[in-house]
């Protein structure tokens, strides 16, 4: 659980009581309010809204309070994120299309004073990778999760584009250009990442003829699971239109296996198992070379994000041991990249 001040909790609870009362049409009281751990760039609060004696298990999703400073390289990793209003509408479209996503209920207004934020139903399950990968209660789920992730992703990529809010389209060349800008802003030599970006540029796949909704952060740690397997896909702030294989490659980045390095599909299965489940559920047949390209790109992306998160702490913009600790992982991705480029 993340530490926060009593004044912050009281303010959030007061706002949520009024907003929940507006939505449910009755006097609301807020119970069991806590800020969840994780989320270096967004806040997630869990709470119960009790309205006329009926409890509603809910989640608040909000931007952290701004420092009011102009955008700097410390924020470059957040520059492609959608705003909360757009995320709300993407989640609503995904839920209505049958994706295992939380049901969004209402948005907060500017007068509420919590910035851009919305509320959704709370879903049972945990997102802690080490528990899902190692604890006894999830032994049965571990055999299912890779296949379930493939099936869910196929349905996610099938969400009708007409139901979505306006989203930017990003193909391979756009992603490379974005990472080059992020790397340049670090203002220090990064030879492994430069090597990998040159490799990616020479081999970049052609734009997909039919772009789909891409989650943008589809990985272990960003979904909930219980003893039956995956219950909900979380953290949609990176949603955009593009190549469906992008999500499959990102899921298989070594960092998202959390020690289970012999099971590339999020730590739970093989790439082939993931791809087969994806295709069986209506996704396209996966070209292994294209998937490898996106896995290399995902590793580059995560390494540069690690550097940028560390910079946010080191620059003094946001003092955070979480951001500082993420920064040290950039070296891990350099090793991963050198191994991938030999493959």
N, C-alpha and C positions, 0 to 999 in steps of 0.2 A: 504494500500500500504506500502511495506517495504521501509525504508529509506536506501539510498545508496549514495555514493559520486558521484560528478560530473565527476571526473576522471574515476571512474569505469564505469559509463554510457557511457562516450565517447569511452572508450576502447571497450566495448561490441558492441556499435553501429558501430565502425570502422570494427571490425571483421565480424560482421553480414553482413555489406554492401558487403564486398569482397566475403563471402561465398554464399550469396544469388545471387550475380552476376554470380558466377561460375555455380550455379544450374540452374538458369533461363535463362542464356545466354544473359545477357544484363547488362547495368550499373544500379546498385541498390542504392537507398537511403533509409535510415531507419527513420521511423516516429513513434511517439506515443510509444516510448520505455519506459517500466516501469517493475520493478521487482514486481511480485505478492507476496502478503502476504502468510504466511503459508510455510510449507515445512521446517521442522527443519533440515533435512539432505540433501536436494537437492534444487537447485535454479530453479525457473521458471520465465522466462521473456516473456512478451507479447510485440509484435511490429508489425508494418506494413512494409513490404518491397515493395517499389514502383519501378517497373522495366519497363522502357519505357512507363511510364504513367499509368501502371496497378498496383493497390495495391493488395498485397497478405497478408491476415491476418494470422499471424504465432505465434508460441510459441517456445522459446528456452528452452531446458531442459538440465541442466548441473550440474556437481558436484561443490560444493563450493570450493574456493581456499584452498589447503591443507596447514597446518602449517608446514609440513615437519617433524613432530615428529614421532617416532615409534608408532605402534599400542599399545594402552593401554586399560584398562577396560572402559575408556570413550567412546570407539568406538565399544563396544561389540554389541550394538543394530544394528549397521550397517554391521556387519560381514557376515550376510547371504544375503545381498543385491547383486543383479546382477549389472554388470557394465553397462555403458550407451550403449555400442555397442551391448550387449546382449539384453538390454531393447528395443533398436531400432528394433531388429529382432523379438522379441516377439510381439511387437506392430504391426509390419508389417504382421505377420502371423495371428494375431487376426483380424485385419482390413480386410484382404483378405478373412477370413472365415465368415465375416458378423457380427462380434461383434461390438457393438457401441463403437468404440475406435477411437482416433484421427488418421488421416492418416499421417504417418511419411514421410518426404521428403528427407532429406539428413543429413549426419553426418559431423561434423567439423573434421578437420585434426589436427595432433599434431602441425603443423606449424602455425595454427591459434592462438594458445596461450591461449585458454580458457579451456584447459583440455578436459576431455571426455564430449562430448555434441552432441546433435542432434536437428534438427528443424522439427516441425510438424505443420499441419494446425490448426488454432485456431477455436474452436467450440463455438457456442453461448450457454449460460447457466451460472448458478452460482453454486458454491459448498458450500455456506455459509448455514450451517444447520439451524440456527435460522430463517433465512429468508424463507427457503423452508418449515419449520415446522409451521410458524406463519403468514407470510405476506399474505395479501388478494390475490395478483395476482396468487398465487400458490395453491389456494384452490382446484381447479379441479385436479391439478397434484398430490396433496396429496392422492387422492383416487386411483391413478394408480401406484404410485412408487413402493410399495411393490411387486406387481405382475410383473411389468417391471423388477425389479431387479432379480426376480426368472427366468424370461424368458431369460434375457441377460446372466445370469450365466450358464444356461443350454447350450447356444450356445458357451460360452467361454470354458466350459469343454469339448466341442466336437471338439475343434480345433485339426486337425490332428497332431499327435506328429512328424510325418515326416517333417512337415513344420517348426518346431521349431529349434532354435539353441540348443546346448547341455545345459541341465538344470539338476541341482542336484535333486535327489528324496529324499523326506523327509516324513516319516511315523510318527505315533504317538510316538513311542519309540525314534526316532531321535529328535523330538521336545522337549520331556521331558528332554533328555540329554542336549540339547542346553540351555534350561532354567535353569537347575541345574548349568551348567558352568557359566552362566550369574549371577545367584544368588550368587554363591560362590565368584565371583570376587568383589561383593559389600563389602565383608569382614566385615559384621555386621549381627547380628541375625535378621531373618525375619520369625518369627514363622508361620504366616498365610500362607505365600507362601510355606514354607516347608510342612505344613499340606496339602495344596492343591496339591502340586506335588506328595506327597505320595498317596493321593486319586487317582490322575490321573494314577499313575504307576500301582496301583492295578487293575484298571478298563480299562486299555488302549485297544482300539479295535485292532483287527488283521489287518495286512497290507492289503490294498485294492488290489484285484487281478488285476485290470486294472487301473493303475495310470493315472491321467489326468493332463492337465495344470491347476495349481492352481494359482489364482491371487496373493494371499498372503496378501492383504490389502484391501479387498472388503468391503467397509463400507461407511456410510454417511459421507460426507466430502471429499471423494475421487472419486466422480462422479459429473458431471455437469447435471443440470436440468433446464428446463424452464417451461412455462405454460402448455406444453404438457406432461411433465414428463422427464425421463432421456434422456439426449442427448449424453453423452460419459462417459466411464469409464477411470479414470485417475490413475496415480501413480502405475506403474507396476514393481517397483524395487524389490518387494519381490516374483516375479514369480518363481515357481518351479514345480516339478511333485509330485503328491501325492493324498491324499484322497479328493474327491470333497466336502465332508461334512465339511471339514476344512473352506472353504469360507463361507458356510451357518452359521456355528457356530460363526465365527468372526463378521459377519454382525449383529448378535443378541446380542453381548456383550453390557451390559447396558450403558457403556460410550458412545457408538455410537448412542444412542437414543436422546441425547442432551435434556434431560428433559422430553421427551414423554415416560416415563418409562412403560406405559401400552400398548405400541405398540412395541414389541420386534424387529420386522423386520426393523431395522434402524430408528425407530421412526414413521413409516408409516403404519404398519399393524401387523397382528399376525404372529407367526411362521407358523401356519397351512396355512395361505394364501400364504406365501412365498414358502413353500414346495410344495403346490399344483400347483402353477404357474411353478415352476422349473420342476416338473414331467411332466406336460402337454406339456412343450416345449421340452421334450426329455431327461430330467435328470432322474436319478435313483429315485426310491421311497425312501423317507427319513425315516430312523429308528430314532424315537424320542430319544431313549437312546443314540445313537451314536451322534446325534446332540447336546444333553445336554453335553456330554463329551467334544466336541469341543468348546462349549460355555464356559465351565469352563476353558479349556485350554486357550482360547482367553483372558479371564479375567486375568489369571495368566500372560500371555505374556504381556499384556498391562501394568499391574502393575510393572513388572520388567523393561520394557522399560521406564516407568516414572522415576524409580530410576536411571537408567543409563543416561537418558537425563539430569537429575539434576546433576549427578556426572560430566558430561562434563563441566557444568557451574562452579560448586563448586571447581573442580580441577584446574580451570584456563585455561584449554585447549581451551575453547571457551566461552567468556563472552557473555551471552545471557539471557535476561529476559524471552524470550520465553521458553528456555530450563528450566530455574529455575521454571517458573510457571507450566510447565508440571510435574515437580517433585512432587509438592504438591498433585497431583491427585492419587498418589500411595495409599494413605490412603483410598480414595473412593473405589478402587478396593478391598481392604481388606474387607470392609463391604460387597461388592457385593459377594465376594467369600464365606464368612461365610453364606450368605443367600442361595447361590447356592448349597453349600455342604449339606444343610439341606433338599433340595428338593428331 
